[in-house]
């Protein structure tokens, strides 16, 4: 559920909030693949914020 909310926030263009949501979602899963996906998405959005 948290992952879906993270994706929705990102799609709305609210990148800073999406980064926080992705990082929060990592804490709610024990699945290593999902943690990697969420961490990577947070890193991409964070980089976009830094370069923008």
VENDA-V838321 format. One record per pair of residues at least 24 apart in sequence whose ideal C-beta (glycine too) atoms are under 6 Angstrom apart, sorted by the first residue. I is the first residue (numbers start at 1). GAP is how many residues later the second one is. Records with the same first field share a line. If there is no record, write none. Layout:
BEGIN
I=GAP / GAP
END
This chain:
BEGIN
2=26
15=30 / 34
18=27
19=26 / 27
END
